[in-house]
Amino acid sequence: MGFMDRFSLKGKKIIVTGGAQGIGKVVAQAMADDGADIGIFDLKLEAARQVADEISATYGVQAGAYRCDVTSEADVAAAMDAFVGDFGTLDGVFNNAGICMHKDALDVTGADWNKIVDVNLNGVFYVAREAAKRFIQEGKKGAIVNTASMSGTIVNIPQKQCSYNATKAGVVHMTKSLAVEWAQYGIRVNSISPGYIWTEMTASTDPAMREAWMNMIPFGRMGTPDELAGGVIYLMSDAATYTSGADLIMDGCFTVV
Ligand SMILES: NC(=O)c1ccc[n+]([C@@H]2O[C@H](COP(=O)([O-])OP(=O)(O)OC[C@H]3O[C@@H](n4cnc5c(N)ncnc54)[C@H](O)[C@@H]3O)[C@@H](O)[C@H]2O)c1
């Protein structure tokens, strides 16, 4: 076995939350290209099915779709059990489902706030906890990669998104906390923090606002989801066996300046 084989995900059974579109979909495809069998967890079951079907047809790996609302502990546990029933085991999770809200803090209601926290922070925790329980049961050194954001490090302008930023900072520190707590089991927990990435989420924003972003990004452009995939594969793979609690910022230098 050569060194580069450590980057292979061949035969690993990996769940991707929020995998029906955007970053989750593209990273799921890339991990399948690297040999992983993939379970797409999403609110949008039809879209998730389509992604799973495309993945198995294109990469010749096992792929399945599961309707799962990550804000529901019961949903997460049931979908994960269904996945393990279908795939035999669980090796890794790309814990990526998330939503954003642009609103002045003074206008953010309790319901608005709770909605963002529920998906971006509670949901990420439920998925990580349920995965870790299954890893521990099987004595498996599983890997979890959470999708945080550069918004966990900087405050984006001109849009106002305090709830989103707070949850993403929470994901970064939850990642470190879980990494330390679960180190005794050999479970690794890391996060990625993307900058502005072209997806369905960002495509729905005001073009004038995107123009303002472009002027602030040293690379002068937004990133694409495939530019994040290598980082996720690395953190998920046996090339990163001494790496846990890390936050990999991939943002075209946005947070550097
Ligand atoms: N696009 C960016 O610029 C950017 C930058 C940094 C971080 N992120 C983060 O990356 C992740 C993916 O973002 P994206 O741009 O691909 O978004 P997206 O809106 O294109 O895709 C998100 C997916 O998550 C699913 N989802 C939403 N709520 C869910 C729930 N409760 N349960 C299960 N699935 C749910 C949606 O159905 C959708 O398929 C998010 O966590 C986001 O915050 C995105």
The ligand as a Gaussian input file, in Angstrom:
#p B3LYP/6-31G(d) Opt

LIG

0 1
 N      -22.601000      28.643000       0.163000
 C      -21.760000      29.293000       0.933000
 O      -21.243000      30.358000       0.563000
 C      -21.406000      28.755000       2.283000
 C      -20.317000      29.336000       2.951000
 C      -19.945000      28.832000       4.193000
 C      -20.646000      27.808000       4.762000
 N      -21.718000      27.279000       4.094000
 C      -22.407000      26.184000       4.755000
 O      -22.351000      25.040000       3.933000
 C      -23.473000      24.217000       4.172000
 C      -24.148000      23.890000       2.847000
 O      -24.491000      25.132000       2.239000
 P      -24.990000      25.243000       0.737000
 O      -24.523000      26.553000       0.235000
 O      -24.673000      23.997000      -0.010000
 O      -26.567000      25.378000       1.015000
 P      -27.819000      24.872000       0.163000
 O      -28.977000      25.682000       0.659000
 O      -27.520000      24.900000      -1.296000
 O      -27.971000      23.348000       0.621000
 C      -28.316000      23.021000       1.942000
 C      -29.012000      21.680000       1.973000
 O      -29.365000      21.399000       3.343000
 C      -30.689000      20.899000       3.383000
 N      -31.304000      21.196000       4.681000
 C      -31.692000      22.400000       5.169000
 N      -32.269000      22.263000       6.374000
 C      -32.235000      20.928000       6.661000
 C      -32.683000      20.150000       7.755000
 N      -33.319000      20.719000       8.801000
 N      -32.482000      18.812000       7.736000
 C      -31.857000      18.231000       6.679000
 N      -31.430000      18.916000       5.599000
 C      -31.618000      20.256000       5.595000
 C      -31.409000      21.623000       2.237000
 O      -32.597000      20.913000       1.845000
 C      -30.328000      21.631000       1.168000
 O      -30.364000      20.468000       0.368000
 C      -24.357000      24.970000       5.161000
 O      -24.105000      24.515000       6.473000
 C      -23.894000      26.395000       4.994000
 O      -24.148000      27.186000       6.128000
 C      -22.095000      27.712000       2.877000

